[in-house]
Amino acid sequence: MKLTDAEKAMLDGTEGAAVQKAMDLLVRYADALGAEDFVYTNNIAGVPGSSPKWVKEYYAADGGDYRAVFSRFDLDSDEVVDIPRMNAFSCHLQGGMDPTLWQDQGMTEEAFANFTSDEQEVAGHGIQVLKTCTPYLAGNVPVMGEHCAWMESSAVVFNNSVIGGRTNCEGRESTSAAMLANRIPNWGFHRDEFRKGQHLVDVDVPVDSIYEWGMLGYFTGDAVQDAIPVLRGDIQQPSLIRHKHFGAAAASSGGVEMYHMLGITPEAKDLETAFGGKVRGDHYRYGADERRAVYERLNSIGSSTDVDYVMLGCPHYSIEQIAEAARLLEGRKVSPNCNLWIFTSRAVKTTAEAGGYTEILRAAGAKLMTDTCSAISQAVPPGTRVAALDSAKQVHYLPAMLGIEGWYGTTAECIDAACTGKWDGRLQ
């Protein structure tokens, strides 16, 4: 590692024991990656120090508290040290439960007390309590070229591709250390040469709705796996929420952390720019047959048409999506045989409340939840057997995690299922 004088000083402990432990972890991490130096970052998103009670119990001999978890687990420290306020602009991503509807999610009072304690520690250490998988919808929007250290696959791919920020898909340990050291290894997506396209995807059918963007994302991730695709063709209405669903799906079916769309994403004004020269890699086509195959695959785990749970908000819903759900629900009622949970961030929920959307949802029998989702918390209504979802990412994960059936469809189809208790979706 080529360390600057400031970095050597941090490693020597001149800025305190916690920063020293953070630098030690980051140097070991960089060595494992083969990185020769660090980049400075002042934008980190992770889950620093927070943990369920059983993790604290594991560190009972060290005090069993936030300090012990941050030291031992986050910093991989050989001793427990005092944790100061973070030095970098730091954000906390998803939590484990809704701060007000936690009982509806089946959480215990003991778990909620632990959640509340951790949140107080997070805020006390100068970390922004965003509690979302979509920090870019809750106030953290990097600029093009900004070096970041973010967790959460759907946020990472959005940051790299749509914004033009630079981050690898980091883990809890590296993000917590970066919050103290303002450094992350100069490797992967931080470097120009690593951000070039590797495969070409021609889109031969119109892709306009969120539903369609989700299916295209699922196809793309499955095709290229963890490589960087370059897409061109009949891609329409490239709004923020469409990119949100495309990237989340591509990161789930494969491991995509960056993509280019010709004339749409900032590093893809043409093929030569996107590929950094001549087109290379494999050439895939997304046409009518591929579209149908993706739809059938996403719905292959659905059998019963009796839907008892509808989950919306993966990744967390934007205000536009909440407004659309409220429009589709207004004047209707969720079936007594079904539950409708919609997930978003605290920031977006505040906006939804101001706009009257929360009251419309509540009157219909839906619940607007924050901080988490059913996959993160593994919380679904009691007795759930069949779920309907408008997220290709969530259809990929939730049924496999919880052993339930799942249907993929449009938001309107999911709302209809919530109100009738029946699935009546079909390839649009």
TORTOR-354007 format. One line per field, with one value per residue (C-alpha): residue in three letters; residue number from 1; x negated, y negated, z negated. Coordinates in steps of 0.1 Angstrom, whole numbers, plus 5000, padded with zeros to 4 digits. Each point is the difference from the previous one (the first is absolute). Example, Ala and Ser with C-alpha at 12.3 -4.5 7.8 and 13.67 -1.06 7.14 Angstrom:
code = (ALA:SER) $
pos = (1:2) $
u = (4877:4986) $
v = (5045:4966) $
w = (4922:5007) $
END
This chain:
code = (MET:LYS:LEU:THR:ASP:ALA:GLU:LYS:ALA:MET:LEU:ASP:GLY:THR:GLU:GLY:ALA:ALA:VAL:GLN:LYS:ALA:MET:ASP:LEU:LEU:VAL:ARG:TYR:ALA:ASP:ALA:LEU:GLY:ALA:GLU:ASP:PHE:VAL:TYR:THR:ASN:ASN:ILE:ALA:GLY:VAL:PRO:GLY:SER:SER:PRO:LYS:TRP:VAL:LYS:GLU:TYR:TYR:ALA:ALA:ASP:GLY:GLY:ASP:TYR:ARG:ALA:VAL:PHE:SER:ARG:PHE:ASP:LEU:ASP:SER:ASP:GLU:VAL:VAL:ASP:ILE:PRO:ARG:MET:ASN:ALA:PHE:SER:CYS:HIS:LEU:GLN:GLY:GLY:MET:ASP:PRO:THR:LEU:TRP:GLN:ASP:GLN:GLY:MET:THR:GLU:GLU:ALA:PHE:ALA:ASN:PHE:THR:SER:ASP:GLU:GLN:GLU:VAL:ALA:GLY:HIS:GLY:ILE:GLN:VAL:LEU:LYS:THR:CYS:THR:PRO:TYR:LEU:ALA:GLY:ASN:VAL:PRO:VAL:MET:GLY:GLU:HIS:CYS:ALA:TRP:MET:GLU:SER:SER:ALA:VAL:VAL:PHE:ASN:ASN:SER:VAL:ILE:GLY:GLY:ARG:THR:ASN:CYS:GLU:GLY:ARG:GLU:SER:THR:SER:ALA:ALA:MET:LEU:ALA:ASN:ARG:ILE:PRO:ASN:TRP:GLY:PHE:HIS:ARG:ASP:GLU:PHE:ARG:LYS:GLY:GLN:HIS:LEU:VAL:ASP:VAL:ASP:VAL:PRO:VAL:ASP:SER:ILE:TYR:GLU:TRP:GLY:MET:LEU:GLY:TYR:PHE:THR:GLY:ASP:ALA:VAL:GLN:ASP:ALA:ILE:PRO:VAL:LEU:ARG:GLY:ASP:ILE:GLN:GLN:PRO:SER:LEU:ILE:ARG:HIS:LYS:HIS:PHE:GLY:ALA:ALA:ALA:ALA:SER:SER:GLY:GLY:VAL:GLU:MET:TYR:HIS:MET:LEU:GLY:ILE:THR:PRO:GLU:ALA:LYS:ASP:LEU:GLU:THR:ALA:PHE:GLY:GLY:LYS:VAL:ARG:GLY:ASP:HIS:TYR:ARG:TYR:GLY:ALA:ASP:GLU:ARG:ARG:ALA:VAL:TYR:GLU:ARG:LEU:ASN:SER:ILE:GLY:SER:SER:THR:ASP:VAL:ASP:TYR:VAL:MET:LEU:GLY:CYS:PRO:HIS:TYR:SER:ILE:GLU:GLN:ILE:ALA:GLU:ALA:ALA:ARG:LEU:LEU:GLU:GLY:ARG:LYS:VAL:SER:PRO:ASN:CYS:ASN:LEU:TRP:ILE:PHE:THR:SER:ARG:ALA:VAL:LYS:THR:THR:ALA:GLU:ALA:GLY:GLY:TYR:THR:GLU:ILE:LEU:ARG:ALA:ALA:GLY:ALA:LYS:LEU:MET:THR:ASP:THR:CYS:SER:ALA:ILE:SER:GLN:ALA:VAL:PRO:PRO:GLY:THR:ARG:VAL:ALA:ALA:LEU:ASP:SER:ALA:LYS:GLN:VAL:HIS:TYR:LEU:PRO:ALA:MET:LEU:GLY:ILE:GLU:GLY:TRP:TYR:GLY:THR:THR:ALA:GLU:CYS:ILE:ASP:ALA:ALA:CYS:THR:GLY:LYS:TRP:ASP:GLY:ARG:LEU:GLN) $
pos = (1:2:3:4:5:6:7:8:9:10:11:12:13:14:15:16:17:18:19:20:21:22:23:24:25:26:27:28:29:30:31:32:33:34:35:36:37:38:39:40:41:42:43:44:45:46:47:48:49:50:51:52:53:54:55:56:57:58:59:60:61:62:63:64:65:66:67:68:69:70:71:72:73:74:75:76:77:78:79:80:81:82:83:84:85:86:87:88:89:90:91:92:93:94:95:96:97:98:99:100:101:102:103:104:105:106:107:108:109:110:111:112:113:114:115:116:117:118:119:120:121:122:123:124:125:126:127:128:129:130:131:132:133:134:135:136:137:138:139:140:141:142:143:144:145:146:147:148:149:150:151:152:153:154:155:156:157:158:159:160:161:162:163:164:165:166:167:168:169:170:171:172:173:174:175:176:177:178:179:180:181:182:183:184:185:186:187:188:189:190:191:192:193:194:195:196:197:198:199:200:201:202:203:204:205:206:207:208:209:210:211:212:213:214:215:216:217:218:219:220:221:222:223:224:225:226:227:228:229:230:231:232:233:234:235:236:237:238:239:240:241:242:243:244:245:246:247:248:249:250:251:252:253:254:255:256:257:258:259:260:261:262:263:264:265:266:267:268:269:270:271:272:273:274:275:276:277:278:279:280:281:282:283:284:285:286:287:288:289:290:291:292:293:294:295:296:297:298:299:300:301:302:303:304:305:306:307:308:309:310:311:312:313:314:315:316:317:318:319:320:321:322:323:324:325:326:327:328:329:330:331:332:333:334:335:336:337:338:339:340:341:342:343:344:345:346:347:348:349:350:351:352:353:354:355:356:357:358:359:360:361:362:363:364:365:366:367:368:369:370:371:372:373:374:375:376:377:378:379:380:381:382:383:384:385:386:387:388:389:390:391:392:393:394:395:396:397:398:399:400:401:402:403:404:405:406:407:408:409:410:411:412:413:414:415:416:417:418:419:420:421:422:423:424:425:426:427:428) $
u = (5000:4989:5012:5000:4985:5035:5009:4968:5008:5035:4985:4975:5029:4996:5038:5010:5004:5032:4986:4968:5021:5020:4968:4986:5031:5000:4963:5006:5031:4980:4972:5025:5014:4966:5007:4968:5016:5032:5025:5014:5038:5024:5032:5005:5032:5000:5015:4974:5001:5037:5007:5027:4998:4984:4969:4996:5004:4971:4978:5013:4965:4991:5030:5027:5008:4997:4963:4991:5018:4984:4965:5001:5023:4999:4963:4988:4980:4981:5012:5030:4994:5020:5019:5000:5023:4995:4975:5018:5035:5016:5035:5017:5018:5028:5010:5018:5035:5024:4996:5038:5015:4975:5027:5019:4967:4999:4971:4996:4997:4965:4990:5016:4981:4968:5009:5007:4967:4980:5017:4991:4964:5000:5013:4976:4970:5009:5016:5030:5030:5013:5010:5006:4986:5005:4979:5001:5038:4994:4974:4967:4994:4963:4987:4984:4965:5004:4983:5024:5001:5035:5016:5033:4998:5029:4986:4965:5011:5022:4971:4975:5023:5026:4981:4965:4987:4973:5004:4995:5026:4984:5007:5008:4964:4985:5028:4997:4962:5004:5023:4971:4971:5016:4982:5009:4976:4994:5013:5028:5026:4979:4977:5008:4988:5023:5032:5001:5026:4993:5031:5026:5038:5023:5036:5024:5033:5014:4990:5019:5018:4984:5013:4981:4968:5001:5002:4972:4978:5006:4992:4968:4987:5006:4982:4969:4997:4976:4987:5008:5027:5006:5036:5014:5033:5037:4995:5025:5009:4967:5013:4983:5024:4996:4963:5006:5019:4977:4969:5015:5011:4966:4981:5022:5002:4963:4977:5000:4984:4999:5017:5000:5030:4991:5010:5016:4974:4972:4971:5016:5004:4991:4987:4964:5003:5019:4976:4968:4993:5014:5030:4989:5014:5032:5030:5034:5035:5031:5030:5036:4988:4975:5026:5025:4974:4991:5036:5006:4969:5010:5035:4988:5003:5037:5027:5029:5020:5011:4977:4998:4971:4990:4967:4990:4969:4969:4978:5018:5029:4995:5026:5012:5006:5018:5022:5008:5008:5023:5018:5005:5014:5021:5036:4991:4993:4974:5016:5004:4982:4969:4975:4984:4967:4981:4964:4982:4975:5009:4992:5024:5027:4999:5007:5027:5017:4999:5016:5028:4990:4994:5036:5013:4979:5011:5037:4997:4984:4964:4970:4972:4968:4965:4964:5001:5018:5013:4967:4977:5022:5015:5033:5032:5036:5008:5011:4986:4999:5003:4985:5004:4972:4992:4962:4980:4974:5024:5016:4964:4993:5031:5017:4966:4992:5034:5013:5031:5014:4995:5016:4983:5021:5008:5008:5036:5002:4986:5025:5028:4987:5000:5036:5014:4977:4995:4972:5011:4967:4988:4972:5010) $
v = (5000:4965:4980:4962:4984:4994:5036:5012:4977:5015:5035:4990:4989:4963:4996:5024:5037:5004:4983:5021:5032:4988:4993:5033:5018:4979:5007:5038:4996:4982:5026:5027:4981:4992:4962:4979:4969:4985:4974:4974:5003:4979:5019:5034:5020:5031:5015:4989:5017:5010:5036:5024:5009:5034:4983:4978:5032:5015:4971:5001:5003:4967:4982:5012:4965:4978:4992:5037:5009:4970:5009:5038:5006:4969:4991:5036:4986:5021:4978:4978:4963:4969:4990:4963:4981:5009:4979:5005:4992:5033:5015:5029:5023:5024:5009:5031:4987:4971:4976:4998:5030:5025:5020:5005:5015:5025:4984:5004:4972:5012:4997:4966:4988:5012:4982:4967:5002:5006:4971:4977:5011:4995:4965:4993:5009:4975:5025:4990:5022:5006:5036:5008:5020:4969:4973:4980:4995:4988:4973:5017:4993:5002:4980:5016:5012:4999:5028:5017:5031:5015:5032:5013:5015:4980:4967:5008:5007:4969:4979:5013:5001:4972:4974:5008:5002:5025:5029:5036:5022:4996:5019:4991:5001:4979:4973:4997:4996:4975:4979:4995:4998:4983:5025:5030:5021:4986:5031:5011:4974:4972:5004:4988:5032:5022:4981:5009:5022:5038:5013:4986:5004:4991:4992:5009:4995:4968:4996:4971:5009:5008:5036:5002:4985:5026:5029:4985:4996:5036:5012:4979:5011:5037:4995:4981:5011:4976:4983:4965:5001:4973:4998:4984:5001:4994:4986:4973:4976:5004:4986:5004:5026:5021:5000:5010:5031:5009:4998:5019:5028:5002:5001:5028:5024:4995:4977:4968:4970:4977:4998:4977:4990:4982:4963:5004:5007:4974:5021:5014:4972:5026:5036:4990:4980:5027:5028:4978:5009:5028:5021:5031:5030:5019:4986:5006:4992:4993:5006:5014:5035:4990:4977:5028:5023:4975:4995:5037:5005:4973:5015:5037:5000:4990:5027:4990:4969:4993:4971:4992:4975:4972:4983:4968:4980:5019:4980:4975:4982:4964:4974:5004:5037:4994:4974:5026:5027:4975:4992:5037:5006:4969:5010:5037:5024:5026:5034:5014:5031:4980:4975:4971:4987:4972:4992:4967:4978:4977:4970:5010:5011:4965:4986:5025:4990:4963:5008:5020:5033:5018:4993:5014:5032:5003:4996:5028:5023:4998:4993:4977:5012:4987:5010:5036:5025:5035:5015:4980:5006:5033:4986:5009:5001:5031:5029:4986:5027:4981:4965:4976:4976:4973:5004:5026:4998:5008:5029:5013:4999:5001:5034:5017:4986:5006:5031:4983:4996:4968:4982:4972:4974:4963:4977:4999:5038:5002:4974:5020:5031:4982:4989:5033:5025:5016:4999:4992:4989:5008:4990:4965) $
w = (5000:5008:4971:4997:4969:4987:5005:4983:4971:4996:5002:4972:4978:5000:5005:4974:4995:5020:5031:4996:5000:5030:5020:4990:5014:5032:5006:4997:5022:5027:4999:5005:5030:5015:4997:4998:4984:4986:5013:4977:4994:4982:5008:4983:4996:4978:4969:4974:4966:5002:4991:4987:4964:5006:5015:4969:4978:5020:4989:4964:4986:5017:4986:5025:5012:5031:4992:4998:5033:5019:4987:5002:5029:5022:4996:4994:4971:4975:4972:4992:5005:4996:5032:5007:5023:5036:5021:5033:5011:4990:5006:4984:5025:4993:4964:4987:4994:5003:4971:4994:5017:4986:4982:5033:5013:4972:4981:4963:4974:4992:5037:5003:4969:5015:5033:4982:4980:5032:5018:4971:5003:5038:4997:4971:5022:5027:5024:5020:4992:5035:4995:5037:5029:5022:4984:5032:4994:4964:5005:5008:5037:5010:5030:5030:4993:4962:4982:4976:4978:5001:4990:5015:5035:5015:4987:5012:5036:5000:4987:5026:5030:4997:4980:5011:4964:4992:4976:4997:4982:4966:4968:4964:4989:5028:4998:4962:5003:5028:4978:4976:5025:5031:5021:5022:5022:5034:5019:5023:5008:4986:5030:5036:5016:4980:5010:5037:5015:5004:5019:5023:4996:5028:4989:5028:4982:4984:4964:4984:4968:4966:5005:5033:4987:4972:5024:5022:4970:4989:5035:5001:4967:5008:5033:4990:4963:4983:5032:5013:5027:5027:5011:5031:5018:4991:4965:4992:4971:4981:4967:4967:4988:5031:4996:4963:5010:5029:4979:4970:5023:5018:4967:4988:5030:5006:4981:5021:4983:5030:5034:5029:5022:5032:4999:4966:4973:4995:5011:5032:5025:5028:5003:5001:4968:4982:5010:4999:5036:5022:4990:4982:4981:5007:5019:4985:5013:4980:5022:4997:4993:4973:4984:4998:4986:4972:4991:4998:4979:4975:4997:4998:4963:5000:5000:4978:5012:4964:4990:4963:5001:5023:4995:5018:4996:5011:5003:4977:5017:5013:4994:5036:4993:4968:5018:5026:4975:4982:5033:5007:4965:4995:4992:4998:4971:4995:4998:4964:5014:5010:4986:5020:4986:5019:4990:5004:4981:4971:5022:5027:4975:4986:5035:5005:4968:5010:5033:4984:5016:4967:4989:5033:4996:4963:5009:5026:4974:5013:4977:5010:4983:4998:4992:5013:5023:4997:5013:4976:4969:5012:4988:5018:4986:4981:5021:5033:5027:5032:5007:5030:5007:5026:4995:5020:4972:4973:5020:5003:4963:4978:5010:4998:4966:4984:5019:5015:5035:5019:5029:5021:5017:5004:4971:5011:5001:4965:4987:5016:4983:4966:5005:5013:4983:5034:5026:5035:5016:5034:5024:5011) $
END
